[in-house]
Amino acid sequence: MSRAFFKPEPIAPDKSPIALSLKWSLRISATGWAMYGLFAFAFADLSIIPSWVQKTLVLIGSALIVIGAESNTIPTGVAALSKIGTGRFSAWDGAAFIASVVGSLCSVVITFSTRQVLFAETWWRTVSVTFGPLVLGGATVADFYGALAELALYKRDFELDWAQWWAEKTEWDTQHGAVELVVLPQEEEMVFDPSWEEATIDDARLLTANLNGNRETLTVQALLQMLHANQKRPKSTHATKRWVREAKKGTL
């Protein structure tokens, strides 16, 4: 009696909440930096931009930078700290986490200093208000690249984990006689053995070469039947539909 492989498949970056959170926070920050950086690259020509437009761009850009930086705090922390004890925690993970902590602390200190007018004469408030934004800017940049590093490391770890998972699954299926069959929704009687070679566009081109005047009548189901008869697995539903469209147009 066959038994299905017990180990779950690793979660791909495009389906992982952590990876998606990092990706969107980076996009938000990058948009903010692009708006903010406009003033650095076009400094000599800023006079042609109305003052209110400049202020609006700076405000929106700054808001996006802050939102992006703070929204990556949780996923960066989870991505970095979850590797502790696994042998994968590296200096990059430590640096990314520290950069996130420093950025948050600088934001708190600067906000507190600017809002507490009772400490107006203290030296630390003067230093915080004067040099704080510059320090915060540097910390935010480091935080951005820390989140980027964690996203790249997640992608690397997924590829390594998936390759190992597939090797273990293949060995398990061989030892336990487990065979997964891909059942087509259109016709439950037709199944594709996962051990069959995956079809390529060259296979589709070869199978449809003798259709000649019957190309217009070709359907996705008909092409699937051809692939099945030749023990080829369809690459994907999207690819199969594309091959059918191209075969009908004679461009396959």
C-alpha positions as CSV (number, residue, x, y, z in Angstrom):
1,M,0.0,0.0,0.0
2,S,1.4,3.4,-1.0
3,R,1.8,6.3,1.4
4,A,2.0,9.9,0.5
5,F,5.1,11.9,1.4
6,F,4.7,13.3,4.9
7,K,6.8,16.5,4.5
8,P,5.0,19.6,3.3
9,E,6.3,21.4,0.3
10,P,8.3,24.6,1.1
11,I,6.3,27.8,0.6
12,A,7.4,29.8,-2.4
13,P,8.2,33.5,-2.0
14,D,5.2,34.6,-4.1
15,K,2.9,32.8,-1.6
16,S,4.7,33.5,1.7
17,P,3.2,36.3,3.9
18,I,6.7,37.2,5.1
19,A,8.2,37.5,1.7
20,L,5.2,39.3,0.3
21,S,5.3,41.8,3.2
22,L,9.0,42.4,2.6
23,K,8.4,42.9,-1.1
24,W,5.6,45.4,-0.7
25,S,7.4,47.4,2.1
26,L,10.4,47.7,-0.2
27,R,8.3,48.9,-3.1
28,I,6.7,51.5,-0.9
29,S,10.1,52.7,0.4
30,A,11.6,52.7,-3.1
31,T,8.7,54.9,-4.3
32,G,9.3,57.3,-1.4
33,W,13.1,57.4,-2.0
34,A,12.5,58.1,-5.7
35,M,10.3,61.1,-4.9
36,Y,12.7,62.3,-2.2
37,G,15.8,61.8,-4.4
38,L,14.4,63.9,-7.2
39,F,15.5,67.0,-5.2
40,A,19.1,65.7,-4.9
41,F,19.5,65.0,-8.7
42,A,17.6,68.1,-9.9
43,F,18.9,70.5,-7.2
44,A,20.0,73.2,-9.7
45,D,16.6,73.2,-11.5
46,L,14.2,73.1,-8.5
47,S,13.2,76.7,-9.1
48,I,11.0,75.7,-12.0
49,I,8.9,73.6,-9.6
50,P,6.4,75.6,-7.5
51,S,7.1,75.7,-3.8
52,W,3.9,74.0,-2.8
53,V,4.6,71.1,-5.2
54,Q,8.0,70.7,-3.8
55,K,6.6,70.6,-0.2
56,T,4.0,68.1,-1.3
57,L,6.5,65.8,-2.9
58,V,8.8,65.9,0.1
59,L,5.9,65.2,2.4
60,I,4.6,62.3,0.4
61,G,8.0,60.9,-0.3
62,S,9.0,61.1,3.4
63,A,5.7,59.5,4.4
64,L,6.2,56.6,2.0
65,I,9.8,56.1,3.3
66,V,8.6,55.9,6.9
67,I,5.6,53.7,6.1
68,G,7.8,51.3,4.1
69,A,10.5,51.2,6.8
70,E,8.1,50.6,9.6
71,S,6.0,48.0,7.7
72,N,9.1,45.9,7.1
73,T,9.9,45.8,10.8
74,I,7.8,42.7,11.6
75,P,8.7,40.6,8.5
76,T,12.4,41.5,8.8
77,G,12.4,40.5,12.4
78,V,10.6,37.3,11.8
79,A,12.7,36.4,8.8
80,A,16.0,37.1,10.6
81,L,15.2,35.7,14.1
82,S,13.4,32.6,12.9
83,K,16.8,31.3,11.6
84,I,18.3,31.3,15.1
85,G,19.2,27.7,16.0
86,T,18.9,26.4,12.4
87,G,22.5,27.0,11.3
88,R,21.4,29.6,8.8
89,F,21.5,32.7,10.9
90,S,24.3,34.9,9.5
91,A,25.9,38.3,9.9
92,W,23.4,39.6,7.2
93,D,20.5,38.5,9.4
94,G,22.0,40.2,12.4
95,A,22.8,43.4,10.6
96,A,19.3,43.5,9.1
97,F,17.6,43.1,12.5
98,I,19.9,45.7,14.1
99,A,19.3,48.2,11.3
100,S,15.6,47.8,11.8
101,V,15.9,48.3,15.6
102,V,18.1,51.4,15.2
103,G,15.7,52.9,12.6
104,S,12.8,52.5,15.0
105,L,14.7,53.9,18.0
106,C,15.9,57.0,16.0
107,S,12.3,57.6,14.9
108,V,11.1,57.5,18.5
109,V,13.9,59.8,19.8
110,I,13.4,62.4,17.1
111,T,9.6,62.4,17.5
112,F,9.9,62.7,21.3
113,S,12.5,65.5,21.1
114,T,10.5,67.6,18.6
115,R,7.2,67.3,20.6
116,Q,8.6,67.9,24.1
117,V,8.9,71.7,24.2
118,L,9.6,71.6,27.9
119,F,13.1,70.3,27.2
120,A,13.8,73.0,24.6
121,E,17.0,74.1,26.3
122,T,18.5,70.7,26.9
123,W,21.6,69.7,24.9
124,W,20.2,66.3,23.9
125,R,17.1,67.8,22.4
126,T,19.2,70.3,20.3
127,V,21.4,67.4,19.1
128,S,18.4,65.2,18.3
129,V,16.6,67.9,16.4
130,T,19.7,69.1,14.5
131,F,21.4,65.8,13.7
132,G,18.7,63.3,14.3
133,P,17.1,63.4,10.8
134,L,20.5,62.8,9.2
135,V,21.1,59.8,11.5
136,L,17.6,58.6,10.9
137,G,18.1,58.9,7.1
138,G,21.2,56.7,7.3
139,A,19.4,54.2,9.5
140,T,16.5,54.1,7.1
141,V,18.7,53.4,4.2
142,A,20.4,50.5,6.1
143,D,17.0,49.3,7.1
144,F,15.9,49.2,3.5
145,Y,18.9,47.2,2.4
146,G,18.5,44.9,5.4
147,A,14.9,44.1,4.3
148,L,16.2,43.6,0.8
149,A,18.8,41.2,2.0
150,E,16.2,39.2,4.0
151,L,14.0,38.9,0.9
152,A,17.0,37.6,-1.2
153,L,17.9,35.2,1.6
154,Y,14.4,33.9,1.8
155,K,14.5,33.2,-2.0
156,R,17.8,31.4,-1.6
157,D,16.6,29.3,1.3
158,F,13.4,28.4,-0.6
159,E,15.4,27.2,-3.6
160,L,17.7,25.1,-1.3
161,D,14.8,23.7,0.7
162,W,12.7,22.9,-2.3
163,A,15.5,21.0,-4.0
164,Q,16.1,19.0,-0.8
165,W,12.3,18.4,-0.4
166,W,12.0,17.2,-4.0
167,A,14.9,14.8,-3.6
168,E,13.5,13.4,-0.4
169,K,10.0,13.1,-1.9
170,T,11.3,11.3,-5.0
171,E,13.2,8.8,-2.7
172,W,10.1,8.3,-0.5
173,D,7.8,7.7,-3.5
174,T,10.3,5.2,-4.9
175,Q,10.5,3.3,-1.6
176,H,6.8,3.4,-0.8
177,G,5.4,3.1,-4.3
178,A,3.5,6.4,-4.0
179,V,2.4,7.7,-7.4
180,E,0.6,11.0,-7.8
181,L,-1.7,11.4,-10.7
182,V,-2.7,14.7,-12.1
183,V,-6.4,14.6,-13.0
184,L,-7.7,16.9,-15.6
185,P,-10.9,18.7,-14.6
186,Q,-12.3,18.5,-18.2
187,E,-12.0,14.7,-18.3
188,E,-11.4,12.7,-15.2
189,E,-10.6,9.6,-17.1
190,M,-7.4,11.2,-18.4
191,V,-4.5,11.3,-16.0
192,F,-0.8,12.2,-16.4
193,D,1.9,10.3,-14.6
194,P,4.3,12.7,-12.9
195,S,7.2,10.4,-14.0
196,W,6.5,11.3,-17.6
197,E,8.7,13.9,-19.2
198,E,7.3,17.5,-19.2
199,A,6.1,18.6,-22.6
200,T,7.9,21.4,-24.4
201,I,6.9,23.7,-27.2
202,D,8.9,21.4,-29.6
203,D,6.7,18.5,-28.6
204,A,3.5,20.5,-29.2
205,R,5.0,21.7,-32.6
206,L,5.7,18.0,-33.6
207,L,2.3,16.7,-32.6
208,T,0.4,19.5,-34.4
209,A,2.6,19.5,-37.5
210,N,0.3,17.1,-39.5
211,L,-3.0,19.0,-38.8
212,N,-2.6,21.2,-41.9
213,G,-6.1,22.4,-42.7
214,N,-7.6,21.1,-39.4
215,R,-5.7,23.6,-37.2
216,E,-8.8,25.7,-36.6
217,T,-10.6,22.8,-35.0
218,L,-7.7,22.2,-32.5
219,T,-8.8,22.4,-28.9
220,V,-7.0,22.4,-25.6
221,Q,-8.5,19.0,-24.8
222,A,-7.4,17.6,-28.1
223,L,-3.8,18.7,-27.5
224,L,-3.9,17.2,-24.0
225,Q,-5.0,13.9,-25.5
226,M,-2.1,14.0,-28.0
227,L,0.3,14.7,-25.1
228,H,-1.2,11.9,-23.0
229,A,-1.0,9.4,-25.9
230,N,2.7,10.2,-26.2
231,Q,3.2,10.1,-22.4
232,K,4.1,13.7,-22.0
233,R,3.0,15.9,-19.1
234,P,1.5,19.3,-19.9
235,K,3.8,22.1,-18.7
236,S,0.8,24.2,-17.5
237,T,-2.7,25.1,-18.5
238,H,-1.5,28.5,-19.5
239,A,1.2,27.0,-21.8
240,T,-1.2,24.5,-23.3
241,K,-3.7,27.2,-24.2
242,R,-0.9,29.4,-25.7
243,W,0.3,26.5,-27.8
244,V,-3.2,25.9,-29.1
245,R,-3.6,29.6,-30.1
246,E,-0.3,29.6,-31.9
247,A,-1.1,26.3,-33.7
248,K,-4.3,27.8,-34.9
249,K,-2.5,30.8,-36.2
250,G,0.2,28.7,-37.8
251,T,2.9,30.3,-35.7
252,L,3.7,27.4,-33.5
